[in-house]
Amino acid sequence: MGMRIARMQLRAPRPFAAAPPRHAAAATVDVAARPDATQAAARRRLVNVVLVIYLLAILEGALRKYVAPQFGQYIFFIRDPFVLYVYVLATRFALWPPRGAFFQLSIVMGFLGVALFVAHFLFGGYSEPRLLLGIHGWRSYFLYVPLAFLVGAQFSAADLARFSKITLLLAVPIAILVVAQFSSPINAPINVGVAEEKELQFVGMVLDVDHVRTTGPFTSPAGLQQFTVTACAFLLASLLLPARRRPLGLVPTLAAGASVLTCVALSGSRGTLLQCVLTAVFAVLIGAIGRGTDLKAKALALPTSLAALAVVLYPIVFPAGFAVFVNRWNGAAVNEKHIEGGLIGRTWYTFIDFVHLLDGTPILGYGLGYGSNASIQMRATVDGVRPGAFVEADFARHMVDLGPVFGLCYIVFRIALLIWLLRMVLRATRSAPDPLPMLLFAYTGYTVLIGQITGNGSINVYGWLFVGLCIAASRVALEGAQQADSEEAHTGAHE
């Protein structure tokens, strides 16, 4: 089950019938060439719009905090029209994947989500919170899923390099912003935004009385975590490539590397650190199962060397950040003592948290969006119950929003997608000397499996977009390997 990995042929839309032109031969060439050129132009436009979606995912929080906080609730949805436009382009110019069970299932799931949305009104009655939370919930579960498979089918090696280049370049100003946030008072405008009304300010989590958990251009630490971890993946992939194939020169790459490490050091986030360590582990794994002597040697040596250097420099370059992080880690460890297994036990709990909701939850759930953070902020209730209070992890959220049956189906979808993606990535890593598929999987695999992909706006768009980039990177690597094998076989046949 899954999309075909072999080279995908783009299908042009059928031209309208027309009377035969005078110069039949010349016109035949023009008519035959026009659909291909039109479709190629549409593909380029699609890639550019996806880039806009990505940039808005990074900058949306800055617009809400620093530019127009009074319109923050509307800016939250600023990406959605671009997503819909991408879908219109894909439909008009036949850019959707020609086949693929997961892609087709994502479309079916979207329609089932609409039916569930209607059913919640039929059985639960109309209310404004149900309407608002339902729209928000449907968006979180279904809107961005097809985007992953569209990106996976249409992005080229040049498009992937462009995304990597932009991400690494953005790491520099974001790191500067993070330093400024960490060094500023907790209630400074750079941390809470420029709004004078307290209800429009973004009061986040703090590390101690003097330091806030930095958010960068995002409105929450979760957003900065997604950027930092994916930038770490692009950075390691760039360093593992030969110099001629890197998206940036050596100096900009090193500047980006220092910026990524700065974001990790001053994030105050255990999750950010652990996900970056996980990315380094997957890089080392390339040295064990990858292809290409040079790549395997660098994959074994480079990540461990960088990790050791970071450990040595952390308390020297950022002594305050190091002290705050150590206190944060120790404090969290104390709080987790009541959880069997500590941090590992807490992670395991995210997998089984939903089980206690199987019996008492209504068969269709409490309603789309009732397990979200928005539901908690609105203090939304159903028959005197606040469903948002039941949710600590994404799997439990599926029970609250979708009910036991559809919730379990969504969990199975995530796990099955993870397995399919892993098989594709392993095949690509073993077939081609390309580190990008494995390093992108280090992020997407974690996010698809246990990330709050339906509970946080930044994780939602990042998760599905990078699933698409991971699919595209695997497809490009496999196509390159197949082409190299074909050329080698052709050369051997003529010797």
C-alpha positions as CSV (number, residue, x, y, z in Angstrom):
1,M,0.0,0.0,0.0
2,G,1.4,3.4,-0.9
3,M,2.4,5.6,-3.7
4,R,4.5,4.3,-6.6
5,I,8.1,5.3,-6.1
6,A,9.1,5.0,-9.7
7,R,9.3,8.1,-11.8
8,M,6.0,9.8,-12.0
9,Q,4.8,11.1,-15.4
10,L,2.8,14.4,-15.2
11,R,-0.5,14.2,-17.0
12,A,-1.6,17.2,-19.1
13,P,-5.2,18.3,-19.2
14,R,-7.1,17.3,-22.3
15,P,-7.1,20.3,-24.8
16,F,-10.4,21.6,-26.2
17,A,-11.3,20.3,-29.6
18,A,-10.6,22.8,-32.4
19,A,-10.8,23.1,-36.2
20,P,-7.6,21.9,-38.0
21,P,-5.3,24.9,-38.7
22,R,-3.9,25.7,-42.1
23,H,-0.3,24.8,-41.3
24,A,-1.2,21.4,-39.9
25,A,2.4,20.3,-39.2
26,A,3.5,23.4,-37.4
27,A,0.2,23.6,-35.5
28,T,0.5,20.0,-34.4
29,V,3.9,20.7,-32.8
30,D,2.5,23.8,-31.1
31,V,-0.6,22.0,-29.7
32,A,1.5,19.0,-28.5
33,A,4.0,21.2,-26.8
34,R,1.6,23.7,-25.2
35,P,0.1,21.4,-22.5
36,D,3.5,20.3,-21.3
37,A,4.7,23.9,-21.1
38,T,1.5,25.0,-19.4
39,Q,1.7,22.1,-16.9
40,A,5.4,22.8,-16.2
41,A,4.6,26.4,-15.5
42,A,1.7,25.4,-13.2
43,R,4.1,23.1,-11.3
44,R,6.6,25.9,-10.8
45,R,3.7,28.1,-9.6
46,L,2.6,25.4,-7.2
47,V,6.1,25.1,-5.7
48,N,6.3,28.9,-5.2
49,V,2.9,28.9,-3.5
50,V,4.0,26.1,-1.2
51,L,7.1,28.1,-0.4
52,V,4.8,31.0,0.6
53,I,2.9,28.6,2.9
54,Y,6.1,27.6,4.5
55,L,7.3,31.2,5.0
56,L,3.9,32.1,6.5
57,A,4.2,29.2,8.8
58,I,7.4,30.8,10.1
59,L,6.3,34.4,10.0
60,E,2.7,34.2,11.0
61,G,3.5,34.5,14.6
62,A,5.6,37.6,14.1
63,L,2.6,39.2,12.3
64,R,0.3,38.3,15.2
65,K,2.8,39.5,17.9
66,Y,4.5,42.5,16.4
67,V,2.5,43.8,13.4
68,A,-1.3,43.4,13.9
69,P,-2.1,41.8,17.2
70,Q,-5.7,43.0,17.0
71,F,-6.2,40.8,13.9
72,G,-4.3,37.8,15.4
73,Q,-7.3,35.5,15.3
74,Y,-7.7,36.1,11.5
75,I,-4.0,36.0,10.8
76,F,-4.0,32.5,12.3
77,F,-5.8,31.3,9.2
78,I,-3.7,33.3,6.7
79,R,-2.1,30.1,5.1
80,D,-5.4,28.4,4.3
81,P,-6.3,30.4,1.2
82,F,-2.9,29.5,-0.3
83,V,-3.4,25.8,0.6
84,L,-6.8,25.9,-1.2
85,Y,-5.2,27.6,-4.2
86,V,-2.5,24.9,-4.4
87,Y,-5.3,22.3,-4.5
88,V,-7.0,24.2,-7.3
89,L,-3.8,24.3,-9.3
90,A,-3.2,20.6,-8.8
91,T,-6.8,19.8,-9.9
92,R,-6.8,22.2,-12.9
93,F,-3.4,21.0,-14.3
94,A,-3.5,17.3,-13.2
95,L,-0.7,17.6,-10.7
96,W,-2.1,15.3,-8.1
97,P,-0.3,11.9,-7.7
98,P,-1.8,9.5,-10.3
99,R,-2.2,6.8,-7.6
100,G,-1.4,6.1,-4.0
101,A,-3.5,4.5,-1.3
102,F,-2.5,7.0,1.4
103,F,-3.2,10.0,-0.9
104,Q,-6.6,8.6,-1.9
105,L,-7.4,7.8,1.8
106,S,-6.5,11.4,2.8
107,I,-9.2,12.7,0.4
108,V,-11.7,10.1,1.7
109,M,-10.9,11.1,5.3
110,G,-11.6,14.8,4.5
111,F,-15.1,14.0,3.2
112,L,-15.7,11.7,6.2
113,G,-14.6,14.6,8.4
114,V,-17.3,16.8,6.8
115,A,-19.9,14.1,7.4
116,L,-18.8,13.8,11.0
117,F,-18.9,17.6,11.4
118,V,-22.6,17.6,10.2
119,A,-23.4,14.6,12.4
120,H,-22.2,16.5,15.5
121,F,-24.7,19.2,14.7
122,L,-27.5,16.7,14.1
123,F,-27.0,14.9,17.4
124,G,-25.5,17.6,19.5
125,G,-27.4,20.7,18.4
126,Y,-26.2,24.0,17.0
127,S,-24.0,26.3,19.1
128,E,-21.5,29.0,18.1
129,P,-18.6,27.2,20.0
130,R,-19.4,24.0,18.2
131,L,-19.3,25.7,14.8
132,L,-16.1,27.5,15.5
133,L,-14.4,24.5,17.1
134,G,-15.7,22.2,14.3
135,I,-14.2,24.3,11.5
136,H,-10.9,24.6,13.5
137,G,-10.9,20.9,14.2
138,W,-11.6,19.8,10.6
139,R,-8.8,22.1,9.5
140,S,-6.4,20.5,12.0
141,Y,-7.2,16.9,11.0
142,F,-7.8,17.0,7.3
143,L,-6.9,20.2,5.4
144,Y,-3.1,19.8,5.2
145,V,-2.9,16.0,4.7
146,P,-3.3,15.9,0.9
147,L,-0.6,18.7,0.7
148,A,2.0,16.1,1.9
149,F,1.4,13.8,-1.1
150,L,1.2,16.7,-3.6
151,V,4.5,18.0,-2.4
152,G,5.9,14.5,-2.5
153,A,4.9,14.0,-6.1
154,Q,5.9,17.4,-7.5
155,F,9.0,18.6,-5.7
156,S,12.3,18.2,-7.6
157,A,15.9,18.1,-6.3
158,A,16.2,21.8,-7.0
159,D,13.0,22.6,-5.1
160,L,14.3,20.6,-2.1
161,A,17.7,22.5,-2.2
162,R,15.8,25.8,-2.4
163,F,13.8,24.9,0.8
164,S,17.0,23.9,2.5
165,K,18.8,27.1,1.5
166,I,16.0,29.3,2.7
167,T,15.7,27.5,6.0
168,L,19.4,27.8,6.7
169,L,19.5,31.5,5.8
170,L,16.5,32.2,8.0
171,A,18.2,30.5,10.9
172,V,20.6,33.5,11.3
173,P,18.0,36.3,12.0
174,I,15.8,33.9,14.0
175,A,18.8,33.1,16.2
176,I,19.4,36.8,16.7
177,L,15.8,37.2,17.8
178,V,16.1,34.3,20.2
179,V,19.1,35.8,21.8
180,A,17.2,39.1,22.2
181,Q,14.2,37.3,23.7
182,F,16.3,35.3,26.2
183,S,18.1,38.5,27.3
184,S,15.0,40.6,27.7
185,P,12.5,40.8,30.6
186,I,9.7,38.3,30.6
187,N,7.1,40.9,29.9
188,A,9.1,42.9,27.3
189,P,7.3,43.5,24.0
190,I,9.8,41.3,22.2
191,N,8.4,38.4,24.2
192,V,4.7,39.2,24.7
193,G,4.1,41.3,21.6
194,V,3.3,45.0,21.1
195,A,-0.4,44.8,22.0
196,E,-1.4,47.0,25.0
197,E,-4.4,44.8,25.9
198,K,-3.3,41.9,28.0
199,E,-5.8,39.5,26.4
200,L,-3.9,40.1,23.1
201,Q,-0.5,39.5,24.5
202,F,1.3,36.2,24.1
203,V,2.3,35.4,27.7
204,G,4.3,32.2,27.3
205,M,6.1,29.7,29.6
206,V,9.0,30.9,31.7
207,L,12.2,29.2,32.7
208,D,12.8,31.3,35.8
209,V,12.0,34.8,37.1
210,D,14.3,36.4,34.6
211,H,14.1,34.2,31.5
212,V,11.3,33.2,29.2
213,R,11.1,30.1,27.0
214,T,12.0,31.6,23.7
215,T,9.6,31.5,20.8
216,G,11.5,33.2,18.0
217,P,9.1,34.5,15.4
218,F,6.4,32.0,16.6
219,T,3.7,32.5,19.2
220,S,4.7,29.4,21.2
221,P,7.9,27.4,22.0
222,A,6.5,24.5,19.9
223,G,6.8,26.6,16.8
224,L,10.4,27.4,17.4
225,Q,11.1,23.7,18.2
226,Q,9.7,22.7,14.7
227,F,11.9,25.2,13.0
228,T,15.1,24.4,15.0
229,V,14.8,20.6,14.5
230,T,14.1,20.8,10.8
231,A,16.9,23.4,10.3
232,C,19.2,20.9,12.1
233,A,18.1,18.2,9.6
234,F,18.9,20.4,6.6
235,L,22.2,21.5,8.2
236,L,23.4,18.0,8.8
237,A,22.3,17.0,5.3
238,S,24.2,19.9,3.8
239,L,27.4,19.1,5.7
240,L,27.3,15.5,4.7
241,L,27.0,16.3,1.0
242,P,30.0,17.1,-1.2
243,A,30.8,20.8,-1.3
244,R,29.6,21.1,-4.9
245,R,26.1,19.9,-4.0
246,R,25.5,22.0,-0.9
247,P,22.8,24.7,-1.2
248,L,25.0,27.3,0.5
249,G,28.7,28.0,0.6
250,L,30.9,27.0,3.5
251,V,30.7,30.3,5.4
252,P,26.9,30.7,5.2
253,T,26.6,27.0,6.2
254,L,28.8,27.5,9.2
255,A,26.8,30.7,10.2
256,A,23.6,28.7,9.9
257,G,25.1,25.9,12.0
258,A,26.0,28.4,14.7
259,S,22.5,29.8,14.6
260,V,20.8,26.5,14.9
261,L,23.0,25.6,17.9
262,T,22.1,29.0,19.4
263,C,18.4,28.3,19.0
264,V,18.9,24.9,20.8
265,A,21.0,26.4,23.6
266,L,18.6,29.2,24.4
267,S,15.3,27.4,23.8
268,G,15.1,26.0,27.3
269,S,13.3,23.0,25.7
270,R,14.2,19.4,26.4
271,G,12.1,18.4,23.4
272,T,14.2,20.5,21.1
273,L,17.4,19.1,22.4
274,L,16.2,15.5,22.3
275,Q,14.9,15.8,18.8
276,C,18.1,17.3,17.5
277,V,20.0,14.4,19.2
278,L,17.6,12.0,17.5
279,T,18.4,13.7,14.2
280,A,22.1,13.2,14.8
281,V,21.5,9.5,15.6
282,F,19.7,9.1,12.3
283,A,22.7,10.8,10.6
284,V,25.0,8.2,12.2
285,L,22.6,5.5,11.0
286,I,23.3,6.6,7.4
287,G,26.9,5.5,8.1
288,A,25.7,2.0,8.8
289,I,23.2,1.4,6.1
290,G,23.8,4.2,3.5
291,R,25.4,4.0,0.1
292,G,28.7,5.6,-0.8
293,T,32.0,5.3,1.0
294,D,32.6,9.0,1.5
295,L,29.0,9.6,2.7
296,K,29.2,6.7,5.2
297,A,32.5,7.8,6.6
298,K,31.3,11.4,7.1
299,A,28.0,10.2,8.6
300,L,29.8,8.2,11.2
301,A,32.3,10.9,12.2
302,L,30.6,14.3,11.6
303,P,27.4,14.2,13.8
304,T,29.3,12.8,16.9
305,S,32.1,15.4,16.4
306,L,29.6,18.2,16.2
307,A,27.7,16.9,19.2
308,A,30.9,16.7,21.3
309,L,31.8,20.3,20.2
310,A,28.4,21.6,21.2
311,V,28.6,20.0,24.6
312,V,31.9,21.6,25.3
313,L,30.9,25.0,24.0
314,Y,27.5,25.2,25.5
315,P,28.5,26.3,29.1
316,I,31.3,28.5,27.7
317,V,29.4,30.5,25.1
318,F,26.0,30.5,26.8
319,P,26.6,30.2,30.6
320,A,23.2,31.6,31.6
321,G,21.4,29.5,29.0
322,F,23.2,26.4,30.2
323,A,22.5,27.1,33.9
324,V,18.8,27.7,33.2
325,F,18.5,24.6,31.0
326,V,20.1,22.4,33.7
327,N,17.7,23.8,36.3
328,R,14.8,23.2,33.9
329,W,15.9,19.6,33.3
330,N,16.3,18.9,37.0
331,G,13.0,20.5,37.8
332,A,11.2,18.4,35.2
333,A,12.9,15.3,36.4
334,V,11.6,16.0,39.9
335,N,8.1,16.5,38.6
336,E,8.3,13.3,36.7
337,K,9.2,11.2,39.7
338,H,5.6,10.2,40.2
339,I,5.5,8.8,36.7
340,E,6.9,5.3,36.4
341,G,10.0,5.4,34.1
342,G,10.4,9.1,34.3
343,L,10.9,10.8,30.9
344,I,10.7,7.4,29.1
345,G,7.5,6.6,31.0
346,R,6.0,10.0,30.1
347,T,6.8,9.3,26.5
348,W,5.2,5.9,26.7
349,Y,2.1,7.4,28.3
350,T,1.4,9.4,25.1
351,F,0.8,6.1,23.3
352,I,-1.6,4.6,25.9
353,D,-3.3,7.7,27.2
354,F,-6.2,7.3,24.9
355,V,-7.2,3.8,26.2
356,H,-9.0,5.2,29.3
357,L,-11.2,7.2,27.0
358,L,-12.5,4.3,24.9
359,D,-15.4,3.4,27.2
360,G,-16.8,6.7,28.4
361,T,-16.5,8.8,25.2
362,P,-19.5,9.2,22.9
363,I,-19.3,7.0,19.8
364,L,-18.9,10.1,17.6
365,G,-16.8,11.9,20.1
366,Y,-17.7,15.2,21.8
367,G,-17.1,17.2,18.6
368,L,-14.4,18.2,16.2
369,G,-12.1,20.6,17.9
370,Y,-13.2,20.0,21.4
371,G,-9.9,18.4,22.3
372,S,-7.9,21.4,21.1
373,N,-6.2,24.2,23.0
374,A,-8.8,26.5,21.6
375,S,-11.5,24.5,23.4
376,I,-9.6,24.8,26.6
377,Q,-9.2,28.6,26.2
378,M,-12.9,28.9,25.4
379,R,-13.8,26.7,28.3
380,A,-16.1,24.8,25.9
381,T,-18.5,22.3,27.5
382,V,-20.7,19.4,26.3
383,D,-23.5,18.4,28.7
384,G,-21.5,20.0,31.5
385,V,-18.3,18.3,30.6
386,R,-15.1,20.0,29.5
387,P,-13.6,17.6,27.0
388,G,-10.4,19.5,26.6
389,A,-9.5,18.5,30.2
390,F,-9.3,14.9,29.1
391,V,-6.5,15.5,26.6
392,E,-2.7,15.3,27.3
393,A,-1.5,13.7,24.1
394,D,-2.6,13.6,20.4
395,F,-4.0,10.1,20.5
396,A,-6.3,11.0,23.4
397,R,-7.4,14.1,21.4
398,H,-8.5,11.8,18.6
399,M,-10.9,10.0,21.0
400,V,-12.4,13.3,22.2
401,D,-12.7,14.9,18.7
402,L,-13.6,11.8,16.6
403,G,-14.9,9.2,19.0
404,P,-13.5,5.7,19.6
405,V,-14.1,4.3,16.2
406,F,-12.9,7.1,13.9
407,G,-10.3,8.0,16.5
408,L,-8.8,4.6,16.4
409,C,-8.9,4.7,12.5
410,Y,-6.9,8.0,12.6
411,I,-4.3,6.5,14.9
412,V,-4.0,3.5,12.6
413,F,-3.6,5.9,9.6
414,R,-0.7,7.7,11.4
415,I,1.1,4.5,12.3
416,A,0.6,2.9,8.8
417,L,1.8,6.1,7.2
418,L,4.9,6.0,9.4
419,I,5.7,2.4,8.4
420,W,5.2,3.2,4.7
421,L,7.4,6.3,4.9
422,L,10.1,4.4,6.8
423,R,10.2,1.7,4.2
424,M,10.6,4.3,1.4
425,V,13.3,6.1,3.3
426,L,15.3,3.0,4.0
427,R,15.1,2.0,0.3
428,A,16.2,5.5,-0.7
429,T,19.1,5.5,1.8
430,R,20.4,2.1,0.7
431,S,20.1,3.0,-3.0
432,A,21.5,6.5,-3.3
433,P,24.3,8.5,-1.6
434,D,21.8,11.1,-0.3
435,P,21.4,11.9,3.4
436,L,18.3,14.0,3.1
437,P,15.6,11.3,3.2
438,M,16.8,9.8,6.4
439,L,17.4,13.2,8.1
440,L,14.0,14.5,7.2
441,F,12.5,11.3,8.4
442,A,14.1,11.9,11.8
443,Y,11.7,14.8,12.2
444,T,8.7,13.6,10.3
445,G,8.7,10.1,11.8
446,Y,8.6,11.5,15.4
447,T,6.0,14.1,14.5
448,V,3.7,11.6,12.7
449,L,4.0,9.1,15.5
450,I,3.7,11.1,18.7
451,G,3.8,14.8,17.7
452,Q,0.9,17.1,18.5
453,I,0.1,17.3,14.8
454,T,-3.6,17.9,15.3
455,G,-3.2,20.0,18.5
456,N,-0.9,22.8,17.5
457,G,-1.1,25.0,14.4
458,S,2.7,25.1,13.8
459,I,3.2,21.4,14.3
460,N,0.2,20.8,12.0
461,V,1.6,22.6,9.0
462,Y,5.2,21.6,9.7
463,G,4.3,18.0,10.1
464,W,2.4,17.5,6.9
465,L,4.6,19.7,4.8
466,F,7.8,17.9,5.9
467,V,6.1,14.5,5.3
468,G,5.8,15.8,1.7
469,L,9.4,16.9,1.6
470,C,10.5,13.5,3.0
471,I,8.5,11.7,0.3
472,A,9.9,14.0,-2.4
473,A,13.5,13.5,-1.1
474,S,13.1,9.7,-1.2
475,R,11.5,9.8,-4.6
476,V,14.3,12.0,-6.0
477,A,17.0,9.8,-4.5
478,L,15.4,6.6,-5.9
479,E,15.0,8.2,-9.4
480,G,18.7,9.2,-9.3
481,A,19.7,5.8,-8.3
482,Q,17.6,4.2,-11.0
483,Q,19.1,6.5,-13.6
484,A,22.6,5.8,-12.5
485,D,22.0,2.1,-12.6
486,S,20.5,2.4,-16.1
487,E,23.5,4.4,-17.4
488,E,25.9,2.0,-15.8
489,A,24.1,-0.9,-17.5
490,H,24.0,0.9,-20.8
491,T,27.7,1.6,-20.6
492,G,28.5,-2.0,-19.7
493,A,26.5,-3.2,-22.7
494,H,28.7,-1.2,-25.1
495,E,32.0,-2.2,-23.7
